[in-house]
Amino acid sequence: MPAIHIQNLNKSYSHKISALKNVSFDVAEGEVFGVVGPDGAGKSTLFNILTTLILPDSGEISVLHKDIIKDYLEIRKSIGYLPGTFSLYPDLTVEENLIFFATMYKSRIKDNMSLIRPIWQQLLPFKNRYAGKLSGGMKQKLALCCALIHKPSLLFLDEPTTGVDPVSRKEFWEILGSIKQQNITVIVSTPYMDEATLCDRIALFKDGSIVTMDTPQQIIQNFAGTLYTLRTSNIFNLLNIMKHFSCNCTFYPYGENLHIIFYENTSTALPQFENFLKENHQSYDHLTQITPTIEDCFIELTSQKIAL
Amino acid sequence: MKELQQILKKEFIHIFRDKITLFLVLAIPIVLVLLFGFTISTDINHAKIAILDLSNDSQSNELIEKIDASGYFEIVSTPKSETEIDNDFKNKNIKLALIIPPNFEKVLAKEKYITIQIISDVSDLNVASILNNYIKAILHDFTLDYNVGSPMKVPIEISTRMMYNPEANSVYMFVPGIITLIMIIVTALLSSITLSREAETGTMRMLLIAPVKKIYVVIGKVIPYMILSFISTIAIIIISVVVFKMPIEGSFWLLLLLCIIFMLTSASFGMMISSLVKTQLDAMMITMMGLFLPTALLSGFLFPIDNMPYFFQLLANIFPAKWFIIAIKDVMIKGSGIVDIWLYLVILLGMAALLITFSLSRIDKRR
């Protein structure tokens, strides 16, 4: 039995704006499942429905084998939720916050200390500090403790690393790995594509629908094109000129570099491209083929849809 | 029940760590009641007036002496002509001028009838009408004295007995009003702010996802502010009794019960407002504009409800303050018992029940 079962979920906020369209997927027990997509893709709506805050318009949804409409009070007892924005009491100390949320779940700190001990150890030096005065990474660690203190079987992480520094982000994902060891199913949403590879399986969301869903490795394998990267000194200038380049391809800036996906045979397209750059006096180096990242896959999958 | 305890504990921590709010909540009521008590008074003493005496005979002098001796007026000017009266209004800031016609004594003795002119500064209507009443009372007195021993009697003599407030003391009027406003500020405003703060910081969402009963969340947040408000109310009552000699004719315990019920209704009103808005600022604005102002204007505290247009009389009914003010005046001033005011208590409790039910359905809405 899957931990989460969703069949044909639909939700719209008014008659025009539809937040989720015919979404179906299962999350297996003990899995780290990633919901990946840009802002506005419907991630938060999905989380609000699964955490029993709002009702879907239609669809058959069960969380931990319980119906989200009838048995929502039962579901609330055994899920944990970590929101992306800091949602604890800033004027309560670290310890007071943890005690408060433990009590709200009819639990006590000592009951599940073993589960949170590795994170709690890091927070101990600050236990009498006001939660509002913690650093961003520490705030999220405290929030995670509060979400885990009642030993949930299913943990929802709603953009847990948004606005957190890269070091703390990495640390946070290491902690998630240890949570998985405790046989807790984790469903995590993130706009960061690089974090998606750390999940067991991911669903890429765009405009309320699932674009694709698989293991990150499989999604990368299914990449339908050839990806090239090139470095240039002036990316803005290059992007402007590229508008005049016609081919069966997609290009976009990727950090300092330009990524270009060729959907046709590169033996003809690549020389064409190099010629075009020469004609327009664009100096460049490192025009090389690379393995796509999840972000490249996302762009490939969504832009192809536009082309069709 | 442990959850409720924990929520109460948490709420008290919020209150005690926010020293400024705590200070304001406890100090403002006391300051307000002292301010109102010492400054707002409809009793006027030593109003400046001018008297133009065109007779200057024994009777006119007697009248002037009588006015001077009353204590209500201070004669700052004795002009010689009507144009000088005009200047006195402008320069000496007199509120009223009296013109005694020529041959006052002679005409009075012969005709038994004479006209005296009063000129009033009506730029402040309340002051003018009060002063007019004072001077008319003095003139009436003067007429009675003049006629003593003469065969002619004034046909109807008016004898007024002022029930419940024999000295027409304005403190009696505003203490119930102040108690009402304070309780609205402390309970309705603070409970609407504290609930919408939870929504704003996202903690309300955390509480909703948790399996804790939502009624605990709401009760746990509201009770601490009711306790604060209760302390303020006791302080106001003590000050009004000790400093302003306000009586408590009815039962003190009934008064407390009434206050507690009204606090519950105000807190529910605050809760209802916070369940409709998203931010603390909105909660504050709506409580001030939608509850505090109408309460001040429509509750009968400042303006009598009977004088309002019919629509506003109806509108006044939906504000709990109207019922509370009627009841508290009855208990404090008239000495009414629970038999007399039970209906008001039921109305207030009914409003609270309705508002709490509505807010709870809005807070955990799942739509």
Interface residues (C-beta under 8 A of the other chain):
Chain A: T51 T52 L53 I54 L55 Y72 L73 R76 K77 I79 Y81 P83 T85 F86 S87 L88 Y89 P90 D91 L92 E96 I99 F100 F101 T103 M104 Y105 K106 C146
Chain B: K2 E3 Q6 K10 I13 H14 R17 D18 T201 G202 T203 R205 M206 L207 L208 I209 A210 P211 V212 R366 R367
